[in-house]
Amino acid sequence: MARVTCGWETIVINKAREAVAPGFSIHSFVNTLSRKHTVVFLSGAALFHVILLISQLPKRVTRFDFSVFYASAVAMRHGMNPYLVDLRQFGDPLHLEIWPLIHTTSTPTFLLFFMPLAYVSERTAYWIWFLLTIVALAVAIALMIGGTESGLPTPLKWVLLDAVVLYSPLNDHLAFAQVQILILLMLVLVMRWLAAGREISAGLVLSLAIMLRAFPLVLALYLIITRRWRALLSMTIGLVVIGAITVGGVGWHIVRSFIDGAALTMSHHPVSLPINVAIGTFITRLFWYLFGPALSSGLESARKVTVILVELVMLGFSLRATLRTTLGRDSSLRAYGLWVVVSVMLSPIAWIHYMVLFLIPFIQITLAAHRGSCGPSAMWAVVASYFLIALSIGLREPSRRLGGDTLYFVIAECAFISVLLAYFAAYRFAIDDRILDPVSPASCS
């Protein structure tokens, strides 16, 4: 127990810590990670990982998903509709990997945002996109852990930075040159500005994230539940304004084709892949594993009903958790990370690289664990999710060679279990109403 310096308040806090974590102290666990030899080891591993990643990047210039982004932008530059035209006619001359994604599924706003890169070579465009991604990641991490308000000692900040660099979904994201890191930065800004009472700014940034990738629209439910009406209104206005700019920039015929292009993401092939970690697609695969991909009309109806019921149950638990945070206002934003996870799980398609957004609840929970305001179950779930996705990604191909398709699918589906663990961690954190923050000297009388 800590030395009593502030009277009965400190005694109560320390007693509460002992009651919350018998036999295991989150605080001591985090402190163990902050030891000098641990920091040196993790930083060395992170540095080696970065060097290895950078050495592989030149080979990714013509590969998915950047190749499709670039070919779509080139098609638009030539006045073509990337949702209808075969992108191979633009990608093949540049040796870009296109098949089987012969049409884009990105939002029109994202294509408008990306289109300036079509006026430079694919290699130059790739490195500009990569640098933009790295800057966005650096700013997002700095906003979450870099300031003095985080209360983290410098060694623990290094541990968190190393953990971010070594997070397997981040490696997937950088390999595919995806856009979710930009969404991460936007959602971090939304969180920061909601905490600061800047709801109009938060709503506008959220509207941009929605127009770029659609699935953050689920966070509108969070704004409604927590009664952040100004943020909701500014988000709505932002959607209208950005939508008008998009129509003016790309043309109504391209916007109208987006729905048909997006429907391709719900085809059998993307849904069948275990690296698709959306809850609906996971349930669909369970039906296919049990009954085969050609479901009867009765089984197909049962599948659809099951998906809807499971999603409603998850929304119900998330609503319950949010309403428990300061009568639903969630002034500390403990439930915000939960809804970030929900937005990914409810997306029709959610690849593993979408999990970079889980850095928001993971860092929230780690900060709370350091302060002593987080129960052990949430932190353990974070650790389990972090390592399970690494094992799933690293072992899925070796498992196919060793045990065939059955073992491969078992290992690969652990990616969804990792997502479930992330949801559990964020849920437990949101409903943990025990305030165990140390009493500051300023509060002592």
C-alpha positions as CSV (number, residue, x, y, z in Angstrom):
1,M,0.0,0.0,0.0
2,A,1.2,3.5,-0.8
3,R,2.3,5.9,2.0
4,V,-0.7,7.7,3.4
5,T,-0.3,11.4,2.6
6,C,-3.9,12.7,2.1
7,G,-5.9,11.1,4.8
8,W,-8.8,8.8,4.4
9,E,-9.2,9.4,0.6
10,T,-5.9,7.7,-0.1
11,I,-6.6,4.9,2.2
12,V,-10.0,4.2,0.5
13,I,-8.3,4.3,-3.0
14,N,-5.6,1.9,-2.0
15,K,-8.1,-0.5,-0.4
16,A,-10.2,-0.3,-3.6
17,R,-7.1,-1.2,-5.7
18,E,-6.4,-4.3,-3.5
19,A,-10.1,-5.4,-3.8
20,V,-10.2,-4.9,-7.5
21,A,-7.1,-6.9,-8.4
22,P,-6.3,-9.6,-5.8
23,G,-3.2,-11.5,-6.8
24,F,-2.6,-9.3,-9.8
25,S,-1.9,-5.6,-10.1
26,I,-2.3,-3.9,-13.4
27,H,-0.2,-1.1,-12.1
28,S,2.7,-3.4,-11.3
29,F,2.3,-5.1,-14.7
30,V,2.5,-1.8,-16.5
31,N,5.5,-0.8,-14.4
32,T,7.3,-4.0,-15.3
33,L,6.9,-3.1,-19.0
34,S,8.5,0.2,-18.2
35,R,11.8,-1.3,-16.9
36,K,14.9,-0.2,-18.8
37,H,15.8,-3.7,-20.2
38,T,12.2,-4.2,-21.4
39,V,12.2,-0.8,-23.1
40,V,15.5,-1.5,-24.8
41,F,14.4,-4.9,-26.0
42,L,11.1,-3.7,-27.4
43,S,12.6,-0.7,-29.0
44,G,15.2,-2.9,-30.7
45,A,12.5,-5.2,-32.0
46,A,10.5,-2.3,-33.2
47,L,13.5,-0.8,-35.0
48,F,14.3,-4.1,-36.7
49,H,10.7,-4.4,-37.7
50,V,10.6,-1.0,-39.3
51,I,13.8,-1.6,-41.2
52,L,12.4,-4.9,-42.5
53,L,9.1,-3.2,-43.5
54,I,10.8,-0.4,-45.3
55,S,13.0,-2.8,-47.2
56,Q,9.8,-4.5,-48.5
57,L,7.9,-1.4,-49.5
58,P,9.4,-0.8,-52.9
59,K,7.9,-4.1,-54.0
60,R,4.5,-2.9,-53.0
61,V,4.3,0.0,-55.3
62,T,2.3,-1.9,-57.9
63,R,0.4,-4.2,-55.5
64,F,-3.0,-4.1,-53.8
65,D,-4.6,-1.9,-52.6
66,F,-2.7,1.1,-53.7
67,S,-2.7,-0.2,-57.3
68,V,-6.6,-0.1,-57.4
69,F,-6.7,3.4,-55.8
70,Y,-4.2,4.7,-58.4
71,A,-5.9,3.0,-61.4
72,S,-9.3,4.4,-60.2
73,A,-7.9,7.9,-60.0
74,V,-6.3,7.6,-63.4
75,A,-9.6,6.5,-64.8
76,M,-11.4,9.5,-63.3
77,R,-8.7,11.8,-64.7
78,H,-9.5,10.5,-68.2
79,G,-13.2,11.1,-67.6
80,M,-14.1,7.4,-67.0
81,N,-16.4,5.9,-64.3
82,P,-14.2,3.7,-62.1
83,Y,-17.3,1.8,-60.8
84,L,-18.1,0.7,-64.3
85,V,-14.9,0.6,-66.4
86,D,-12.5,-2.3,-66.3
87,L,-9.6,-0.9,-64.4
88,R,-7.2,-3.3,-66.1
89,Q,-7.1,-1.0,-69.1
90,F,-5.4,1.6,-66.9
91,G,-3.5,-0.7,-64.6
92,D,-2.0,-3.3,-67.0
93,P,0.1,-0.8,-68.9
94,L,1.6,0.3,-65.6
95,H,2.0,-3.3,-64.4
96,L,-0.4,-2.6,-61.5
97,E,-2.1,-5.5,-59.7
98,I,-5.8,-5.2,-60.5
99,W,-7.5,-8.6,-60.9
100,P,-10.0,-9.5,-59.5
101,L,-10.8,-5.9,-58.4
102,I,-11.7,-4.7,-61.9
103,H,-14.0,-2.0,-60.4
104,T,-13.3,0.2,-57.4
105,T,-15.4,0.0,-54.2
106,S,-14.0,3.1,-52.6
107,T,-16.3,6.0,-51.9
108,P,-16.6,8.9,-54.4
109,T,-15.3,11.3,-51.8
110,F,-12.2,9.2,-51.2
111,L,-11.5,9.0,-55.0
112,L,-11.9,12.8,-55.2
113,F,-9.4,13.1,-52.3
114,F,-7.0,10.7,-53.9
115,M,-7.3,12.0,-57.5
116,P,-4.5,14.6,-57.3
117,L,-2.0,11.7,-57.1
118,A,-3.1,10.5,-60.5
119,Y,-1.2,13.5,-62.0
120,V,2.2,12.1,-61.0
121,S,3.8,8.7,-61.7
122,E,2.6,5.7,-59.7
123,R,5.9,5.4,-57.8
124,T,5.9,9.1,-56.8
125,A,2.2,8.8,-55.9
126,Y,2.9,5.7,-53.7
127,W,5.6,7.4,-51.7
128,I,3.5,10.6,-51.2
129,W,0.7,8.4,-50.0
130,F,3.0,6.5,-47.7
131,L,4.5,9.7,-46.2
132,L,1.0,11.1,-45.7
133,T,0.0,7.8,-43.9
134,I,3.1,7.9,-41.6
135,V,2.5,11.6,-40.7
136,A,-1.1,10.8,-39.8
137,L,-0.1,7.9,-37.7
138,A,2.6,9.9,-35.9
139,V,0.1,12.7,-35.1
140,A,-2.6,10.3,-33.9
141,I,-0.2,8.6,-31.6
142,A,1.2,11.9,-30.3
143,L,-2.3,13.1,-29.6
144,M,-3.1,9.9,-27.6
145,I,0.1,9.4,-25.6
146,G,2.5,12.3,-26.3
147,G,1.2,15.1,-24.2
148,T,1.8,15.7,-20.5
149,E,-1.9,15.2,-19.9
150,S,-1.5,11.5,-20.5
151,G,0.4,11.2,-17.2
152,L,2.7,8.6,-18.6
153,P,6.3,8.4,-17.7
154,T,8.7,8.5,-20.7
155,P,9.7,4.8,-20.5
156,L,6.0,3.8,-20.7
157,K,5.5,6.1,-23.7
158,W,8.3,4.2,-25.4
159,V,6.7,0.9,-24.6
160,L,3.4,2.0,-26.1
161,L,5.1,3.4,-29.2
162,D,6.9,0.1,-29.7
163,A,3.7,-1.8,-29.2
164,V,2.0,0.3,-31.8
165,V,4.8,-0.2,-34.3
166,L,4.7,-4.0,-33.7
167,Y,0.9,-4.3,-33.9
168,S,0.3,-6.8,-36.7
169,P,-2.8,-5.0,-38.2
170,L,-0.6,-1.9,-38.7
171,N,1.8,-4.0,-40.7
172,D,-1.1,-5.2,-42.9
173,H,-2.3,-1.7,-43.3
174,L,1.1,-0.4,-44.5
175,A,1.6,-3.3,-46.8
176,F,-1.7,-2.6,-48.5
177,A,-1.3,1.2,-48.4
178,Q,-4.8,1.5,-47.0
179,V,-6.6,4.6,-45.7
180,Q,-7.7,3.5,-42.1
181,I,-4.8,5.4,-40.5
182,L,-6.2,8.6,-41.8
183,I,-9.5,7.5,-40.3
184,L,-7.7,6.8,-37.1
185,L,-6.3,10.3,-36.9
186,M,-9.8,11.8,-37.6
187,L,-11.4,9.6,-34.9
188,V,-8.7,10.6,-32.4
189,L,-9.4,14.3,-33.2
190,V,-13.1,13.7,-32.7
191,M,-12.3,12.1,-29.3
192,R,-10.0,15.0,-28.3
193,W,-12.5,17.7,-29.4
194,L,-15.5,16.0,-27.7
195,A,-13.4,15.9,-24.5
196,A,-12.6,19.6,-24.9
197,G,-16.2,20.6,-25.6
198,R,-15.5,21.5,-29.2
199,E,-18.5,19.5,-30.5
200,I,-18.9,21.4,-33.8
201,S,-15.3,20.7,-34.8
202,A,-15.7,17.0,-33.7
203,G,-18.9,16.6,-35.8
204,L,-17.3,18.1,-38.9
205,V,-14.2,15.8,-38.7
206,L,-16.5,12.8,-38.2
207,S,-18.5,13.7,-41.3
208,L,-15.2,13.7,-43.3
209,A,-14.3,10.2,-41.9
210,I,-17.8,8.9,-42.9
211,M,-17.5,10.3,-46.4
212,L,-14.1,8.7,-46.9
213,R,-15.0,5.2,-45.6
214,A,-18.7,5.1,-44.6
215,F,-18.5,2.7,-41.6
216,P,-17.7,5.5,-39.0
217,L,-21.4,6.5,-39.4
218,V,-22.1,4.1,-36.6
219,L,-20.5,6.7,-34.3
220,A,-23.5,8.9,-34.9
221,L,-25.3,6.5,-32.5
222,Y,-22.7,7.3,-29.9
223,L,-23.5,11.0,-30.3
224,I,-27.2,10.4,-30.0
225,I,-26.9,8.2,-26.9
226,T,-24.6,10.7,-25.2
227,R,-26.8,13.6,-26.2
228,R,-24.1,15.5,-28.1
229,W,-26.6,17.3,-30.3
230,R,-24.3,20.0,-31.6
231,A,-21.8,17.4,-32.7
232,L,-24.6,15.5,-34.4
233,L,-25.9,18.6,-36.1
234,S,-22.5,19.7,-37.4
235,M,-21.8,16.1,-38.6
236,T,-25.1,16.2,-40.6
237,I,-24.2,19.6,-42.1
238,G,-20.7,18.3,-42.9
239,L,-22.2,15.3,-44.7
240,V,-24.4,17.5,-46.8
241,V,-21.5,20.0,-47.7
242,I,-18.9,17.3,-48.4
243,G,-21.5,15.4,-50.4
244,A,-22.2,18.5,-52.5
245,I,-18.5,19.0,-53.1
246,T,-18.1,15.4,-54.1
247,V,-21.0,15.6,-56.6
248,G,-19.5,18.8,-58.0
249,G,-16.0,17.2,-58.2
250,V,-16.7,13.8,-59.7
251,G,-20.2,14.2,-61.2
252,W,-23.5,12.7,-60.2
253,H,-23.2,9.7,-62.6
254,I,-20.2,8.5,-60.6
255,V,-21.8,9.0,-57.3
256,R,-24.9,7.1,-58.5
257,S,-22.7,4.2,-59.6
258,F,-21.1,4.0,-56.1
259,I,-23.9,1.8,-54.8
260,D,-23.5,-0.7,-57.6
261,G,-19.7,-0.7,-57.0
262,A,-20.0,-1.1,-53.3
263,A,-22.3,-4.1,-53.8
264,L,-19.3,-6.0,-55.1
265,T,-17.9,-6.1,-51.5
266,M,-20.8,-8.3,-50.5
267,S,-20.0,-11.0,-53.1
268,H,-19.1,-14.5,-52.0
269,H,-15.4,-14.1,-52.3
270,P,-14.8,-11.2,-49.8
271,V,-17.3,-12.7,-47.3
272,S,-15.6,-16.1,-47.5
273,L,-12.2,-14.9,-46.5
274,P,-11.3,-15.3,-42.8
275,I,-9.3,-12.0,-42.9
276,N,-12.7,-10.3,-43.1
277,V,-13.4,-9.7,-39.4
278,A,-16.9,-8.1,-39.6
279,I,-19.4,-9.8,-37.3
280,G,-21.9,-10.4,-40.1
281,T,-19.4,-12.1,-42.4
282,F,-18.1,-14.3,-39.6
283,I,-21.6,-15.6,-38.8
284,T,-22.1,-16.2,-42.6
285,R,-18.9,-18.3,-42.7
286,L,-20.1,-20.3,-39.7
287,F,-23.2,-21.2,-41.7
288,W,-21.1,-22.1,-44.7
289,Y,-18.7,-24.2,-42.6
290,L,-21.7,-26.2,-41.2
291,F,-24.0,-26.4,-44.2
292,G,-21.9,-25.6,-47.2
293,P,-21.8,-22.4,-49.3
294,A,-25.0,-23.2,-51.2
295,L,-27.6,-22.7,-48.5
296,S,-31.2,-23.6,-48.9
297,S,-33.8,-20.9,-48.7
298,G,-34.6,-21.8,-45.1
299,L,-31.0,-21.8,-44.0
300,E,-30.4,-18.5,-45.9
301,S,-33.3,-16.9,-44.0
302,A,-31.9,-18.3,-40.7
303,R,-28.5,-16.9,-41.5
304,K,-29.9,-13.4,-42.1
305,V,-32.0,-13.5,-39.0
306,T,-29.0,-14.7,-36.9
307,V,-26.8,-11.9,-38.3
308,I,-29.5,-9.3,-37.4
309,L,-30.1,-10.7,-33.9
310,V,-26.4,-10.9,-33.0
311,E,-25.8,-7.3,-34.2
312,L,-28.8,-6.1,-32.3
313,V,-27.5,-7.9,-29.1
314,M,-24.1,-6.3,-29.5
315,L,-25.7,-2.9,-30.0
316,G,-27.8,-3.5,-26.9
317,F,-24.8,-4.2,-24.8
318,S,-23.0,-1.2,-26.2
319,L,-26.0,1.0,-25.4
320,R,-26.1,-0.4,-21.9
321,A,-22.4,0.3,-21.3
322,T,-22.7,3.8,-22.7
323,L,-25.7,4.7,-20.5
324,R,-23.8,3.6,-17.4
325,T,-21.1,6.2,-18.0
326,T,-22.2,9.3,-16.0
327,L,-25.9,8.7,-16.8
328,G,-25.1,8.4,-20.5
329,R,-23.2,11.6,-21.0
330,D,-19.9,9.8,-21.0
331,S,-17.9,12.9,-20.0
332,S,-14.7,10.9,-19.7
333,L,-15.3,9.2,-23.1
334,R,-14.8,5.8,-21.6
335,A,-17.4,4.4,-24.0
336,Y,-16.0,6.1,-27.1
337,G,-13.5,3.4,-27.9
338,L,-16.2,0.8,-27.5
339,W,-18.2,2.4,-30.4
340,V,-15.0,2.6,-32.5
341,V,-14.8,-1.2,-32.2
342,V,-18.6,-1.5,-32.9
343,S,-18.2,0.6,-36.1
344,V,-15.6,-1.9,-37.4
345,M,-17.6,-5.0,-36.4
346,L,-20.8,-3.7,-38.0
347,S,-19.1,-2.8,-41.3
348,P,-20.2,-5.1,-44.2
349,I,-16.6,-5.6,-44.9
350,A,-13.8,-5.2,-42.3
351,W,-10.4,-6.4,-43.2
352,I,-7.7,-7.0,-40.6
353,H,-6.1,-3.6,-41.3
354,Y,-9.3,-2.0,-40.0
355,M,-8.1,-3.1,-36.5
356,V,-5.6,-0.3,-36.4
357,L,-8.6,1.7,-35.1
358,F,-8.5,-0.5,-32.0
359,L,-5.5,1.5,-30.9
360,I,-7.9,4.1,-29.6
361,P,-9.5,1.8,-27.0
362,F,-6.3,-0.1,-26.4
363,I,-4.4,3.1,-25.5
364,Q,-7.4,4.4,-23.5
365,I,-7.3,1.3,-21.4
366,T,-3.5,1.3,-21.0
367,L,-3.6,4.9,-19.7
368,A,-6.4,4.0,-17.3
369,A,-4.4,0.9,-16.1
370,H,-1.4,3.1,-15.4
371,R,-3.6,5.5,-13.3
372,G,-5.2,2.5,-11.5
373,S,-8.7,3.3,-12.8
374,C,-9.1,0.1,-14.8
375,G,-10.0,-3.4,-13.7
376,P,-7.6,-6.3,-14.7
377,S,-10.1,-8.0,-17.1
378,A,-10.0,-5.1,-19.6
379,M,-6.2,-5.0,-19.7
380,W,-5.9,-8.7,-20.0
381,A,-8.3,-8.7,-22.9
382,V,-6.2,-6.0,-24.6
383,V,-3.1,-8.2,-24.2
384,A,-4.9,-11.3,-25.4
385,S,-6.3,-9.5,-28.5
386,Y,-2.9,-8.0,-29.3
387,F,-1.1,-11.3,-29.3
388,L,-3.8,-13.4,-30.8
389,I,-4.0,-11.4,-34.0
390,A,-0.2,-11.6,-34.3
391,L,-0.4,-15.4,-34.0
392,S,-3.3,-15.6,-36.4
393,I,-1.5,-13.6,-39.1
394,G,1.9,-15.3,-38.5
395,L,0.7,-18.9,-38.4
396,R,-2.1,-19.1,-40.9
397,E,0.0,-19.9,-43.9
398,P,2.4,-22.3,-42.0
399,S,-0.8,-24.0,-40.6
400,R,-2.0,-24.7,-44.1
401,R,1.2,-26.4,-45.0
402,L,1.2,-28.5,-41.8
403,G,-2.5,-29.3,-41.4
404,G,-4.3,-28.4,-44.6
405,D,-7.3,-26.1,-45.0
406,T,-9.0,-27.1,-41.8
407,L,-6.2,-26.0,-39.6
408,Y,-5.7,-22.9,-41.8
409,F,-9.3,-21.8,-41.3
410,V,-9.1,-22.5,-37.5
411,I,-6.0,-20.3,-37.2
412,A,-7.2,-17.6,-39.6
413,E,-10.6,-17.3,-37.8
414,C,-8.7,-16.4,-34.6
415,A,-8.6,-13.0,-36.2
416,F,-12.3,-12.6,-35.4
417,I,-11.7,-13.9,-31.8
418,S,-9.1,-11.1,-31.5
419,V,-11.8,-8.6,-32.5
420,L,-14.2,-10.1,-29.9
421,L,-11.5,-9.7,-27.3
422,A,-11.1,-6.1,-28.3
423,Y,-14.9,-5.6,-27.9
424,F,-14.8,-7.3,-24.5
425,A,-11.9,-5.1,-23.4
426,A,-13.7,-1.9,-24.5
427,Y,-17.0,-3.0,-23.0
428,R,-15.4,-3.8,-19.6
429,F,-13.6,-0.5,-19.6
430,A,-16.8,1.4,-20.4
431,I,-18.9,-0.2,-17.6
432,D,-16.1,-0.1,-15.0
433,D,-17.6,2.7,-12.8
434,R,-14.9,2.4,-10.1
435,I,-12.8,5.6,-9.9
436,L,-9.4,4.7,-8.6
437,D,-7.3,7.6,-9.8
438,P,-4.7,8.6,-7.2
439,V,-5.5,11.7,-5.2
440,S,-3.3,14.6,-6.4
441,P,-1.4,16.6,-3.9
442,A,-3.4,19.6,-4.9
443,S,-6.6,18.0,-3.6
444,C,-5.2,17.3,-0.2
445,S,-6.4,19.6,2.6
